Amino acid sequence: MALKTDYKDAMFDGARKYRITQNPDGTSGIADETVYTQQGDRFGANDINETNTAVNRLTHTISVTLTAAGWTGSAAPYSQTVNAEEITADDEPVLVSMLAEGADSAAQKSYNKAFAIVAAGTGTTGTGTVTFRVYKKPTTDITVGLKGA
């Protein structure tokens, strides 16, 4: 999703001018009579909602689990496709570690070895899927994070 980046401010020379008219019901109407040298863009609810959605996605992380048995291929590169409902084909998430806080040294060593293999590989997104490619199969299951998805 590309956000609009060419908004323009309204520009005019001198002071703004308004015409005030009396309505039949006793209220007044105000019409802008300013002569503009450049018309400005409106920034409305749809614009800010789109912007906020994009900003929120930058920090959102989803987790996916790659299983040791899930790698396919008889020679490198090996691949594994996992479902990730929130992913779109246009996403370019960043791979992040999901090592459990407080993991003991054996778990850290095992996780870091598998994570290094996955991080050295490549990945592609599809609609609702992510395909990982590695040149060495991890020997353990590993849960990784995809930030920006």
Backbone torsions as a table, in degrees:
resi	resn	phi	psi	omega
1	MET	NA	121.7	177.6
2	ALA	-98.6	126.4	178.9
3	LEU	-83.9	146.9	178.2
4	LYS	-61.7	133.5	-178.6
5	THR	-128.4	14.5	-178.0
6	ASP	-122.4	38.5	176.2
7	TYR	-62.9	147.6	178.3
8	LYS	-126.4	143.4	173.0
9	ASP	-82.4	147.2	172.5
10	ALA	-68.8	138.4	-179.2
11	MET	-128.7	143.0	179.2
12	PHE	-153.8	159.2	176.2
13	ASP	-98.6	139.0	177.4
14	GLY	82.1	-145.4	-176.6
15	ALA	-105.0	156.6	174.4
16	ARG	-67.2	150.3	179.8
17	LYS	-126.8	135.5	-179.7
18	TYR	-128.8	145.1	173.9
19	ARG	-109.5	123.4	179.2
20	ILE	-102.9	125.7	179.3
21	THR	-122.6	150.7	177.9
22	GLN	-90.2	129.4	176.8
23	ASN	-88.4	154.5	-179.7
24	PRO	-58.2	-24.9	-178.1
25	ASP	-87.9	7.8	177.7
26	GLY	93.8	-5.8	177.6
27	THR	-89.7	170.5	178.3
28	SER	-114.0	148.6	173.7
29	GLY	-112.0	146.1	179.5
30	ILE	-121.5	124.3	178.0
31	ALA	-116.1	133.3	177.8
32	ASP	-75.9	119.3	-179.6
33	GLU	-110.3	12.6	-179.4
34	THR	-63.6	139.6	173.5
35	VAL	-90.8	113.8	-176.9
36	TYR	-93.4	138.3	174.1
37	THR	-87.0	-17.7	175.1
38	GLN	-152.2	127.8	176.5
39	GLN	-76.9	138.7	179.1
40	GLY	-94.0	165.7	177.3
41	ASP	-91.7	150.1	172.2
42	ARG	-85.9	143.5	174.2
43	PHE	-119.9	107.7	-173.4
44	GLY	-117.8	-167.8	-176.6
45	ALA	-59.0	-40.8	179.6
46	ASN	-62.3	-39.3	179.9
47	ASP	-64.9	-48.4	-177.5
48	ILE	-69.6	-34.7	177.1
49	ASN	-64.6	-40.7	178.1
50	GLU	-65.7	-42.8	178.5
51	THR	-62.5	-48.0	-178.8
52	ASN	-64.7	-36.6	176.5
53	THR	-61.2	-44.5	179.6
54	ALA	-64.3	-42.4	179.1
55	VAL	-65.2	-43.6	179.3
56	ASN	-61.2	-37.4	179.8
57	ARG	-65.8	-28.2	-179.4
58	LEU	-61.8	-32.9	-176.5
59	THR	-104.8	-5.9	-178.9
60	HIS	-76.6	133.4	178.7
61	THR	-122.7	132.2	172.4
62	ILE	-112.4	155.1	179.1
63	SER	-112.5	143.4	175.3
64	VAL	-132.8	147.4	179.9
65	THR	-109.7	127.7	174.8
66	LEU	-102.4	123.7	-178.0
67	THR	-92.5	148.7	178.4
68	ALA	-60.4	-35.7	-177.9
69	ALA	-83.3	-8.5	-174.2
70	GLY	-85.3	-4.6	-178.1
71	TRP	-77.1	133.5	179.9
72	THR	-113.9	158.1	-179.7
73	GLY	113.3	142.3	-180.0
74	SER	-92.8	-10.6	177.5
75	ALA	-148.2	160.0	179.9
76	ALA	-63.9	145.3	-0.8
77	PRO	-80.1	141.5	176.4
78	TYR	-90.5	151.1	-178.7
79	SER	-133.8	157.3	175.5
80	GLN	-148.9	127.7	177.7
81	THR	-107.3	130.4	179.1
82	VAL	-121.9	150.2	176.7
83	ASN	-78.8	138.7	177.1
84	ALA	-151.3	89.5	-172.5
85	GLU	-49.3	-37.0	-173.7
86	GLU	-77.6	-11.8	-175.8
87	ILE	-80.7	142.2	172.1
88	THR	-116.9	164.2	-179.9
89	ALA	-63.6	-23.4	-179.0
90	ASP	-86.4	-10.3	-177.8
91	ASP	-69.2	148.0	175.0
92	GLU	-132.9	67.8	-175.7
93	PRO	-69.6	159.3	177.3
94	VAL	-99.3	132.2	178.2
95	LEU	-74.2	128.2	178.9
96	VAL	-131.5	154.0	179.4
97	SER	-71.9	141.7	174.9
98	MET	-122.0	31.4	177.7
99	LEU	-57.2	128.0	-177.8
100	ALA	-60.9	134.4	177.5
101	GLU	-63.4	135.9	179.7
102	GLY	81.6	10.1	178.7
103	ALA	-62.1	141.4	178.9
104	ASP	-72.4	172.3	-173.3
105	SER	-63.8	-34.4	178.4
106	ALA	-67.0	-42.7	178.8
107	ALA	-66.2	-39.6	178.0
108	GLN	-61.9	-45.4	-178.4
109	LYS	-62.8	-46.0	179.8
110	SER	-63.3	-45.8	-179.1
111	TYR	-63.6	-48.8	-177.1
112	ASN	-61.2	-34.9	178.1
113	LYS	-65.6	-47.9	179.8
114	ALA	-66.2	-41.3	-179.6
115	PHE	-62.8	-40.0	179.3
116	ALA	-61.7	-37.7	178.5
117	ILE	-65.9	-47.4	-179.1
118	VAL	-65.4	-43.2	-178.2
119	ALA	-65.1	-29.0	179.8
120	ALA	-78.8	-13.1	-179.4
121	GLY	-85.6	-159.6	179.0
122	THR	-130.0	167.6	178.4
123	GLY	-151.4	154.4	176.1
124	THR	-135.5	147.3	178.9
125	THR	-102.5	150.2	173.0
126	GLY	-133.3	-176.4	177.8
127	THR	-73.9	104.1	179.8
128	GLY	81.4	9.5	-179.6
129	THR	-141.8	159.0	170.9
130	VAL	-135.3	132.0	177.5
131	THR	-110.8	124.6	177.9
132	PHE	-102.5	143.8	175.8
133	ARG	-129.3	131.0	-179.2
134	VAL	-132.7	160.6	-180.0
135	TYR	-101.8	-5.0	174.4
136	LYS	-144.4	133.3	-178.1
137	LYS	-77.6	128.0	172.1
138	PRO	-63.3	145.4	-178.0
139	THR	-93.1	-3.2	178.9
140	THR	-130.6	159.0	171.7
141	ASP	-67.3	148.5	179.1
142	ILE	-145.3	134.7	173.8
143	THR	-101.4	125.6	-179.6
144	VAL	-121.4	160.5	178.3
145	GLY	-105.7	147.5	174.8
146	LEU	-119.7	105.6	-177.0
147	LYS	-93.1	135.4	-178.2
148	GLY	94.7	20.9	-178.0
149	ALA	-109.2	NA	NA
